[in-house]
């Protein structure tokens, strides 16, 4: 039986979204019935579309009877997670021809890495890149040459952006194709210790770089459970990946077989008319939220999921997250929420076991469509290779193979989910509590107010922060700065917490999928540039963050609101940021996805 809270939240989302969803479905149905693809192109258009193809491919494309698959790729050499995609297009083309179809790279999308831009000017463009990726996906699919879509994307903004764009072409069957994580490097404890030593000035840059390089060491996704791997989890929870395909390492025979299987499955879905708009609905969006909460996934998805949902005509908000979090247990411990990495998680039962235990306990919707059929039973299976290298799916683990990493839903690490909504006179924010010790759930202390993260780091180096305090970092919101990720602050704040001080962070910016042990109220709305108490706050004001009661407030609110607000900072220039000045002012609130759509 489905848990009554899940049903209540889902019914509320359906009711809230009824008008927008109906409009969206009518649009998709019209696109599906209009047969808008190359069969209606003029000869000149079609000749341009297949000019570079082989004669055999031209013959197939001209006949318009065999499927042509669009490849939307985020390949680049710089991102380790996307390096494996370098040779995917040829593999996909070969597999398509094997099954009597064709495939073309429809377009590429930009792919930023928050790990590279962390604390750098380029980080101001990171969240904005999601909507640029959505635009790029739409442009790629706009040529009317295609019968289905394969999205090659993994990391932080890429998968959400590709999905938002694909949902505007959701009359096409669509499958997301992962690349898999790099193999395990040094332990996460070792990595954290190296970073903490560097933050304290105990080791130099050379030792820090050696440690980081031993962690991020090869092609494949980073192995901690940040936004990239949360993306992969979500694609399985939403039925957009092949079952248990997310965390198979690149360069393996199984990975190669899964890539070919994705092509075969897409061709079958085209034949059986299983478009994307029939896969993504209100129930699949609720399943995505449930997966995020159950696994302690990235807080970035409290931005991405509302934006994705809206693209499908569905309206979700943080109250939905909060009510679900109260009943969805936390069942995984993967770094930064534990010592294991994503490879250990996969070996311990992975997504097949997570979905099995949620499903068995009535904690997710089962009556949904996926790319492989109806219901989530297929996603309790995992892929194997037979003696001749052919792929087949068999039942995954029926019990956790390591209860230090994954537990059943009726024996969880915590009876509640990994993300908390906090609100009060400071506004509304989210906290990733899955890695925070319960004794640190409540911090009440003097605020130390900063308008730039560099100032906080400088204050630490001067020894000014060795005390109990709440760091308030403002003017980092979507409109003010593009909402940069502030993960560079994590080692510094962790050091102070390890010294025994009560420390918290409150910001209208983002933290990270790798948010750690310090309680951080992030995505604060309204952001400072939109007014409220945040631009009036001063160092010395008392702030209370209480993750138990879900409150975020400042004492002496009335007196503070009588103050004059500090002026908004001027937009920063350089690194191309000025090109986005007008775009930033169009962004919605954090709760609505911080999106221009």
NUKOLDREN-795683 format. One line per 8 residues: for each residue x, y, z of C-alpha. Coordinates in nm, 2 decimals, padded with zeros to 4 digits. Example, Ala and Ser with C-alpha at 12.3 -4.5 7.8 and 13.67 -1.06 7.14 Angstrom:
2
01.23/-00.45/00.78 ~ 01.37/-00.11/00.71;
//
This chain:
597
00.00/00.00/00.00 ~ 00.13/00.34/-00.09 ~ 00.21/00.56/00.21 ~ -00.08/00.80/00.27 ~ 00.15/01.11/00.28 ~ 00.30/01.02/-00.07 ~ -00.06/00.99/-00.20 ~ -00.16/01.32/-00.04;
00.14/01.51/-00.18 ~ 00.10/01.36/-00.52 ~ -00.27/01.44/-00.53 ~ -00.20/01.80/-00.43 ~ 00.06/01.83/-00.71 ~ -00.18/01.69/-00.96 ~ -00.45/01.94/-00.86 ~ -00.21/02.23/-00.85;
-00.07/02.15/-01.19 ~ -00.39/02.05/-01.37 ~ -00.42/02.35/-01.59 ~ -00.05/02.38/-01.69 ~ -00.02/02.00/-01.73 ~ -00.33/01.98/-01.96 ~ -00.18/02.26/-02.17 ~ 00.15/02.07/-02.19;
-00.01/01.74/-02.28 ~ -00.22/01.89/-02.55 ~ 00.10/02.05/-02.70 ~ 00.28/01.71/-02.69 ~ -00.01/01.52/-02.84 ~ -00.04/01.77/-03.12 ~ 00.33/01.73/-03.20 ~ 00.30/01.35/-03.19;
00.00/01.35/-03.42 ~ 00.14/01.60/-03.67 ~ 00.43/01.36/-03.75 ~ 00.68/01.65/-03.75 ~ 00.99/01.48/-03.87 ~ 01.19/01.43/-04.20 ~ 00.90/01.27/-04.38 ~ 00.76/01.63/-04.42;
01.08/01.80/-04.51 ~ 01.13/01.94/-04.85 ~ 01.40/01.76/-05.07 ~ 01.64/02.05/-05.02 ~ 01.60/02.03/-04.64 ~ 01.65/01.66/-04.64 ~ 01.95/01.67/-04.86 ~ 02.12/01.91/-04.62;
02.02/01.68/-04.33 ~ 02.20/01.37/-04.47 ~ 02.46/01.52/-04.70 ~ 02.75/01.38/-04.49 ~ 02.60/01.03/-04.45 ~ 02.70/00.71/-04.63 ~ 02.49/00.61/-04.93 ~ 02.33/00.33/-04.72;
02.23/00.58/-04.45 ~ 02.10/00.82/-04.71 ~ 01.88/00.55/-04.85 ~ 01.74/00.47/-04.51 ~ 01.68/00.84/-04.42 ~ 01.52/00.92/-04.76 ~ 01.28/00.63/-04.72 ~ 01.16/00.78/-04.38;
01.05/00.43/-04.27 ~ 01.34/00.34/-04.04 ~ 01.41/00.54/-03.72 ~ 01.67/00.81/-03.71 ~ 01.81/00.86/-03.36 ~ 01.92/01.20/-03.23 ~ 02.24/01.20/-03.02 ~ 02.26/01.51/-02.79;
02.61/01.49/-02.64 ~ 02.79/01.67/-02.36 ~ 03.12/01.52/-02.46 ~ 03.44/01.72/-02.38 ~ 03.79/01.62/-02.28 ~ 03.80/01.84/-01.97 ~ 03.53/01.67/-01.76 ~ 03.64/01.32/-01.66;
03.28/01.21/-01.64 ~ 03.22/01.31/-02.01 ~ 03.55/01.19/-02.15 ~ 03.40/00.84/-02.21 ~ 03.15/00.99/-02.44 ~ 03.42/01.06/-02.70 ~ 03.36/00.74/-02.89 ~ 02.99/00.69/-02.81;
02.85/00.84/-03.13 ~ 03.03/00.58/-03.35 ~ 02.92/00.30/-03.13 ~ 02.56/00.43/-03.14 ~ 02.57/00.47/-03.52 ~ 02.70/00.11/-03.56 ~ 02.44/-00.03/-03.32 ~ 02.16/00.17/-03.49;
02.26/00.02/-03.83 ~ 02.27/-00.33/-03.68 ~ 01.91/-00.28/-03.58 ~ 01.80/-00.13/-03.91 ~ 01.81/00.23/-03.80 ~ 02.04/00.54/-03.83 ~ 02.18/00.78/-03.58 ~ 02.32/01.13/-03.60;
02.48/01.37/-03.35 ~ 02.21/01.63/-03.35 ~ 02.41/01.87/-03.14 ~ 02.64/01.93/-02.85 ~ 02.57/02.11/-02.52 ~ 02.82/02.29/-02.30 ~ 02.93/02.10/-01.99 ~ 03.08/02.29/-01.70;
03.25/02.14/-01.40 ~ 03.18/02.30/-01.06 ~ 03.49/02.12/-00.93 ~ 03.71/02.32/-01.17 ~ 03.53/02.65/-01.13 ~ 03.50/02.62/-00.75 ~ 03.58/02.96/-00.59 ~ 03.66/03.10/-00.94;
03.47/03.37/-01.15 ~ 03.35/03.10/-01.39 ~ 03.14/02.95/-01.11 ~ 02.90/03.25/-01.15 ~ 02.79/03.09/-01.48 ~ 02.75/02.74/-01.35 ~ 02.38/02.74/-01.27 ~ 02.30/02.95/-01.57;
02.46/02.69/-01.79 ~ 02.17/02.45/-01.71 ~ 01.92/02.67/-01.90 ~ 02.18/02.73/-02.18 ~ 02.20/02.35/-02.20 ~ 01.82/02.33/-02.23 ~ 01.83/02.59/-02.51 ~ 02.11/02.39/-02.68;
01.91/02.07/-02.66 ~ 01.60/02.23/-02.81 ~ 01.82/02.37/-03.09 ~ 01.97/02.03/-03.16 ~ 01.63/01.86/-03.19 ~ 01.47/02.14/-03.39 ~ 01.58/02.00/-03.73 ~ 01.28/01.76/-03.76;
01.52/01.48/-03.86 ~ 01.46/01.25/-03.57 ~ 01.23/00.98/-03.43 ~ 01.39/00.94/-03.09 ~ 01.66/01.09/-02.86 ~ 01.97/00.96/-02.68 ~ 02.10/01.21/-02.43 ~ 02.47/01.17/-02.33;
02.51/01.37/-02.01 ~ 02.61/01.30/-01.65 ~ 02.72/01.60/-01.44 ~ 02.56/01.87/-01.23 ~ 02.37/02.10/-01.47 ~ 02.39/01.89/-01.78 ~ 02.13/01.62/-01.71 ~ 01.87/01.87/-01.58;
01.93/02.09/-01.88 ~ 01.91/01.81/-02.13 ~ 01.59/01.68/-01.97 ~ 01.43/02.03/-01.96 ~ 01.51/02.06/-02.33 ~ 01.40/01.71/-02.42 ~ 01.07/01.77/-02.24 ~ 00.99/02.03/-02.51;
01.03/01.74/-02.77 ~ 00.87/01.49/-02.54 ~ 00.66/01.35/-02.83 ~ 00.99/01.16/-02.91 ~ 01.09/00.85/-02.72 ~ 01.40/00.95/-02.51 ~ 01.67/00.76/-02.32 ~ 01.95/00.90/-02.11;
02.28/00.71/-02.15 ~ 02.53/00.73/-01.85 ~ 02.90/00.69/-01.87 ~ 02.97/00.54/-01.53 ~ 03.20/00.64/-01.24 ~ 03.58/00.63/-01.23 ~ 03.73/00.35/-01.02 ~ 03.79/00.42/-00.65;
04.09/00.63/-00.56 ~ 04.21/00.72/-00.22 ~ 03.95/00.70/00.06 ~ 03.72/00.99/00.13 ~ 03.85/01.02/00.48 ~ 04.20/01.06/00.35 ~ 04.08/01.33/00.10 ~ 03.89/01.52/00.37;
04.19/01.51/00.60 ~ 04.42/01.65/00.33 ~ 04.18/01.93/00.26 ~ 04.15/02.01/00.63 ~ 04.53/02.02/00.68 ~ 04.56/02.26/00.38 ~ 04.29/02.48/00.52 ~ 04.48/02.50/00.85;
04.81/02.58/00.66 ~ 04.97/02.25/00.78 ~ 05.05/02.14/00.43 ~ 05.12/02.32/00.10 ~ 04.97/02.33/-00.24 ~ 05.19/02.05/-00.37 ~ 05.07/01.80/-00.11 ~ 04.71/01.91/-00.17;
04.73/01.86/-00.54 ~ 04.88/01.52/-00.50 ~ 04.59/01.42/-00.27 ~ 04.33/01.56/-00.51 ~ 04.49/01.39/-00.81 ~ 04.48/01.06/-00.62 ~ 04.11/01.10/-00.57 ~ 04.01/01.23/-00.92;
04.24/01.01/-01.12 ~ 04.08/00.88/-01.44 ~ 03.80/00.90/-01.69 ~ 03.46/00.86/-01.53 ~ 03.23/01.04/-01.29 ~ 03.37/01.16/-00.95 ~ 03.30/00.88/-00.70 ~ 03.15/01.09/-00.41;
02.77/01.12/-00.39 ~ 02.74/01.47/-00.52 ~ 02.51/01.62/-00.79 ~ 02.65/01.42/-01.08 ~ 02.58/01.08/-00.91 ~ 02.25/01.22/-00.77 ~ 02.16/01.29/-01.14 ~ 02.22/00.92/-01.22;
02.01/00.81/-00.93 ~ 01.72/01.03/-01.04 ~ 01.73/00.90/-01.40 ~ 01.67/00.55/-01.26 ~ 01.40/00.67/-01.02 ~ 01.23/00.83/-01.31 ~ 01.27/00.54/-01.54 ~ 01.49/00.71/-01.80;
01.80/00.49/-01.77 ~ 01.83/00.12/-01.83 ~ 01.79/-00.05/-01.49 ~ 02.10/-00.05/-01.27 ~ 02.31/00.11/-01.55 ~ 02.41/00.43/-01.37 ~ 02.72/00.31/-01.19 ~ 02.88/00.06/-01.42;
03.24/00.17/-01.48 ~ 03.35/00.30/-01.82 ~ 03.57/00.09/-02.04 ~ 03.41/-00.24/-01.93 ~ 03.24/-00.50/-02.15 ~ 02.92/-00.45/-01.95 ~ 02.93/-00.07/-02.01 ~ 02.97/-00.12/-02.38;
02.69/-00.37/-02.39 ~ 02.46/-00.14/-02.20 ~ 02.53/00.14/-02.46 ~ 02.42/-00.09/-02.74 ~ 02.12/-00.21/-02.54 ~ 02.01/00.16/-02.50 ~ 02.00/00.19/-02.88 ~ 01.80/-00.13/-02.92;
01.56/-00.02/-02.65 ~ 01.51/00.33/-02.80 ~ 01.43/00.17/-03.14 ~ 01.18/-00.06/-02.98 ~ 01.02/00.24/-02.80 ~ 00.98/00.42/-03.13 ~ 00.81/00.12/-03.27 ~ 00.58/00.08/-02.97;
00.51/00.46/-02.94 ~ 00.65/00.52/-02.59 ~ 00.73/00.89/-02.60 ~ 00.89/01.09/-02.31 ~ 00.57/01.27/-02.22 ~ 00.41/00.94/-02.12 ~ 00.71/00.85/-01.90 ~ 00.75/01.18/-01.71;
00.44/01.27/-01.51 ~ 00.34/01.38/-01.16 ~ 00.41/01.04/-01.01 ~ 00.75/01.00/-01.16 ~ 00.84/01.35/-01.03 ~ 00.74/01.24/-00.68 ~ 00.95/00.93/-00.72 ~ 01.25/01.16/-00.80;
01.20/01.36/-00.48 ~ 01.17/01.03/-00.28 ~ 01.49/00.90/-00.43 ~ 01.67/01.22/-00.34 ~ 01.55/01.21/00.02 ~ 01.61/00.84/00.07 ~ 01.97/00.86/-00.05 ~ 02.07/01.19/00.09;
02.13/01.33/-00.26 ~ 02.24/01.67/-00.37 ~ 02.06/01.99/-00.25 ~ 02.11/02.12/-00.60 ~ 01.81/01.91/-00.69 ~ 01.58/02.13/-00.48 ~ 01.65/02.37/-00.77 ~ 01.66/02.13/-01.06;
01.35/01.92/-00.99 ~ 01.11/02.22/-00.98 ~ 01.26/02.34/-01.30 ~ 01.24/02.00/-01.47 ~ 00.88/01.96/-01.34 ~ 00.77/02.29/-01.48 ~ 00.91/02.20/-01.82 ~ 00.66/01.91/-01.81;
00.37/02.12/-01.70 ~ 00.40/02.01/-01.33 ~ 00.44/02.25/-01.03 ~ 00.63/02.13/-00.72 ~ 00.76/02.33/-00.43 ~ 00.97/02.29/-00.12 ~ 00.67/02.21/00.09 ~ 00.63/01.90/-00.11;
00.99/01.81/-00.03 ~ 00.94/01.88/00.34 ~ 00.63/01.67/00.38 ~ 00.78/01.38/00.19 ~ 01.11/01.41/00.39 ~ 00.91/01.36/00.71 ~ 00.81/01.01/00.60 ~ 01.09/00.89/00.37;
01.37/00.72/00.56 ~ 01.74/00.79/00.50 ~ 01.87/00.45/00.38 ~ 02.22/00.51/00.24 ~ 02.56/00.63/00.36 ~ 02.77/00.74/00.08 ~ 03.04/01.01/00.10 ~ 02.99/01.29/00.22;
02.71/01.12/00.42 ~ 02.94/00.82/00.49 ~ 03.27/00.67/00.42 ~ 03.17/00.46/00.11 ~ 03.20/00.59/-00.24 ~ 02.96/00.53/-00.53 ~ 03.14/00.21/-00.64 ~ 03.10/00.07/-00.29;
02.73/00.17/-00.30 ~ 02.68/-00.01/-00.64 ~ 02.85/-00.33/-00.51 ~ 02.64/-00.33/-00.19 ~ 02.32/-00.35/-00.39 ~ 02.30/-00.01/-00.55 ~ 01.99/00.14/-00.71 ~ 01.82/-00.20/-00.76;
01.81/-00.26/-00.39 ~ 01.72/00.10/-00.31 ~ 01.42/00.08/-00.54 ~ 01.33/-00.27/-00.41 ~ 01.31/-00.17/-00.05 ~ 01.12/00.16/-00.12 ~ 00.88/-00.03/-00.34 ~ 00.83/-00.31/-00.10;
00.75/-00.07/00.18 ~ 00.50/00.14/-00.01 ~ 00.73/00.44/-00.03 ~ 00.73/00.51/-00.40 ~ 00.48/00.50/-00.69 ~ 00.49/00.17/-00.88 ~ 00.22/00.25/-01.14 ~ 00.44/00.46/-01.37;
00.57/00.42/-01.72 ~ 00.95/00.38/-01.78 ~ 01.16/00.34/-02.09 ~ 01.15/-00.04/-02.04 ~ 00.78/-00.09/-01.97 ~ 00.52/-00.04/-01.70 ~ 00.59/-00.03/-01.33 ~ 00.92/-00.01/-01.14;
00.97/-00.39/-01.10 ~ 01.22/-00.38/-01.39 ~ 01.44/-00.14/-01.18 ~ 01.49/-00.40/-00.91 ~ 01.70/-00.59/-01.17 ~ 02.06/-00.55/-01.28 ~ 02.24/-00.63/-01.60 ~ 02.47/-00.92/-01.66;
02.66/-01.06/-01.96 ~ 02.61/-01.42/-02.08 ~ 02.89/-01.65/-02.21 ~ 02.88/-01.48/-02.55 ~ 02.87/-01.13/-02.42 ~ 02.49/-01.08/-02.47 ~ 02.32/-00.86/-02.21 ~ 02.04/-00.99/-01.99;
01.87/-00.86/-01.67 ~ 01.83/-01.06/-01.35 ~ 01.69/-00.98/-01.01 ~ 01.93/-00.76/-00.80 ~ 02.01/-00.80/-00.43 ~ 01.71/-00.89/-00.22 ~ 01.90/-00.78/00.09 ~ 02.17/-00.52/00.14;
02.52/-00.66/00.10 ~ 02.66/-00.41/00.34 ~ 02.43/-00.25/00.59 ~ 02.69/00.02/00.67 ~ 02.62/00.15/00.32 ~ 02.26/00.06/00.24 ~ 01.98/-00.04/00.47 ~ 01.62/-00.15/00.42;
01.35/00.11/00.45 ~ 01.22/-00.05/00.76 ~ 01.57/-00.05/00.92 ~ 01.70/00.30/00.81 ~ 01.99/00.51/00.93 ~ 01.73/00.78/01.00 ~ 01.35/00.77/00.99 ~ 01.34/01.09/00.80;
01.49/01.20/00.46 ~ 01.82/01.38/00.41 ~ 01.69/01.73/00.32 ~ 01.51/01.97/00.56 ~ 01.31/02.28/00.48 ~ 01.37/02.56/00.73 ~ 01.18/02.89/00.74 ~ 01.11/03.19/00.95;
01.16/03.57/00.95 ~ 01.49/03.52/00.75 ~ 01.30/03.35/00.47 ~ 01.29/03.00/00.34 ~ 01.59/02.77/00.28 ~ 01.69/02.41/00.26 ~ 01.95/02.21/00.46 ~ 02.12/01.88/00.37;
02.11/01.71/00.71 ~ 02.21/01.36/00.60 ~ 02.58/01.43/00.68 ~ 02.51/01.66/00.98 ~ 02.54/01.50/01.33 ~ 02.22/01.55/01.54 ~ 02.41/01.75/01.80 ~ 02.48/02.01/01.53;
02.12/02.04/01.41 ~ 02.07/02.36/01.62 ~ 02.30/02.66/01.61 ~ 02.21/02.99/01.78 ~ 02.49/03.25/01.77 ~ 02.60/03.59/01.65 ~ 02.59/03.64/01.28 ~ 02.91/03.73/01.10;
02.80/03.89/00.77 ~ 02.99/03.87/00.44 ~ 02.91/03.98/00.09 ~ 03.18/03.76/-00.07 ~ 03.32/03.42/00.02 ~ 03.68/03.55/-00.02 ~ 03.61/03.78/00.28 ~ 03.51/03.48/00.49;
03.82/03.29/00.40 ~ 04.03/03.60/00.48 ~ 03.87/03.64/00.82 ~ 03.95/03.28/00.90 ~ 04.31/03.32/00.81 ~ 04.33/03.62/01.04 ~ 04.19/03.41/01.33 ~ 03.87/03.62/01.35;
03.64/03.32/01.33 ~ 03.75/03.10/01.62 ~ 03.42/03.12/01.80 ~ 03.06/03.02/01.79 ~ 02.90/03.20/01.49 ~ 02.66/03.19/01.20 ~ 02.83/03.29/00.88 ~ 02.58/03.48/00.67;
02.69/03.51/00.31 ~ 02.45/03.72/00.10 ~ 02.42/03.86/-00.25 ~ 02.50/03.51/-00.39 ~ 02.15/03.45/-00.52 ~ 02.03/03.38/-00.88 ~ 01.97/03.74/-00.97 ~ 02.26/03.89/-00.79;
02.54/03.66/-00.90 ~ 02.40/03.36/-01.08 ~ 02.40/03.15/-00.76 ~ 02.75/03.02/-00.75 ~ 02.83/02.70/-00.55 ~ 03.02/02.78/-00.23 ~ 03.18/02.44/-00.16 ~ 03.52/02.61/-00.12;
03.39/02.71/00.23 ~ 03.33/02.36/00.34 ~ 03.69/02.27/00.46 ~ 03.72/02.60/00.65 ~ 03.39/02.57/00.83 ~ 03.46/02.21/00.90 ~ 03.79/02.29/01.06 ~ 03.62/02.54/01.30;
03.35/02.28/01.38 ~ 03.63/02.03/01.45 ~ 03.78/02.28/01.69 ~ 03.46/02.25/01.90 ~ 03.29/02.57/01.79 ~ 02.92/02.58/01.70 ~ 02.92/02.69/01.34 ~ 02.65/02.72/01.07;
02.61/02.89/00.73 ~ 02.32/03.09/00.60 ~ 02.33/03.20/00.23 ~ 02.12/03.28/-00.07 ~ 02.38/03.10/-00.28 ~ 02.42/02.73/-00.33 ~ 02.65/02.50/-00.14 ~ 02.71/02.17/-00.31;
02.61/01.81/-00.37 ~ 02.91/01.75/-00.15 ~ 02.78/01.96/00.14 ~ 02.93/01.82/00.45 ~ 02.90/01.81/00.83 ~ 02.84/02.18/00.89 ~ 02.47/02.28/00.89 ~ 02.41/02.51/00.59;
02.08/02.68/00.52 ~ 02.12/02.75/00.15 ~ 01.91/02.88/-00.14 ~ 01.77/03.13/00.10 ~ 01.46/03.31/-00.05 ~ 01.40/03.59/-00.09 ~ 01.76/03.65/-00.20 ~ 01.93/03.97/-00.07;
01.88/04.16/-00.40 ~ 01.50/04.11/-00.36 ~ 01.49/04.28/-00.02 ~ 01.36/04.13/00.31 ~ 01.58/04.11/00.62 ~ 01.90/03.97/00.45 ~ 02.04/04.31/00.32 ~ 01.96/04.47/00.66;
02.14/04.21/00.87 ~ 02.46/04.31/01.05 ~ 02.74/04.13/01.22 ~ 02.64/04.07/01.58 ~ 02.27/04.00/01.52 ~ 02.16/03.67/01.67 ~ 02.06/03.40/01.42 ~ 01.90/03.07/01.51;
01.91/02.77/01.27 ~ 01.71/02.48/01.41 ~ 01.69/02.17/01.19 ~ 01.48/01.99/01.44 ~ 01.19/02.23/01.43 ~ 01.26/02.36/01.08 ~ 01.31/02.72/01.18 ~ 01.54/02.99/01.06;
01.51/03.32/01.23 ~ 01.68/03.63/01.35 ~ 01.62/03.79/01.69 ~ 01.50/04.15/01.71 ~ 01.34/04.13/01.37 ~ 01.14/04.45/01.40 ~ 01.44/04.65/01.49 ~ 01.65/04.51/01.21;
01.38/04.58/00.95 ~ 01.39/04.95/01.05 ~ 01.75/04.97/00.92 ~ 01.83/05.09/00.57 ~ 01.92/04.80/00.34 ~ 02.28/04.80/00.21 ~ 02.29/04.87/-00.16 ~ 02.30/04.59/-00.41;
02.65/04.53/-00.54 ~ 02.73/04.60/-00.90 ~ 02.74/04.30/-01.13 ~ 03.10/04.16/-01.16 ~ 03.27/04.18/-01.50 ~ 03.51/03.95/-01.68 ~ 03.52/03.58/-01.78 ~ 03.21/03.65/-01.99;
02.99/03.72/-01.69 ~ 02.87/04.05/-01.83 ~ 02.70/03.87/-02.12 ~ 02.46/03.73/-01.86 ~ 02.37/04.05/-01.68 ~ 02.02/04.07/-01.83 ~ 01.96/03.70/-01.81 ~ 02.02/03.69/-01.44;
01.74/03.95/-01.38 ~ 01.49/03.71/-01.54 ~ 01.57/03.42/-01.31 ~ 01.29/03.29/-01.09 ~ 01.32/03.23/-00.71 ~ 01.52/02.94/-00.58 ~ 01.21/02.75/-00.49 ~ 01.08/02.78/-00.85;
01.41/02.65/-00.98 ~ 01.61/02.97/-01.03 ~ 01.52/02.93/-01.40 ~ 01.46/03.17/-01.69 ~ 01.18/02.95/-01.81;
//
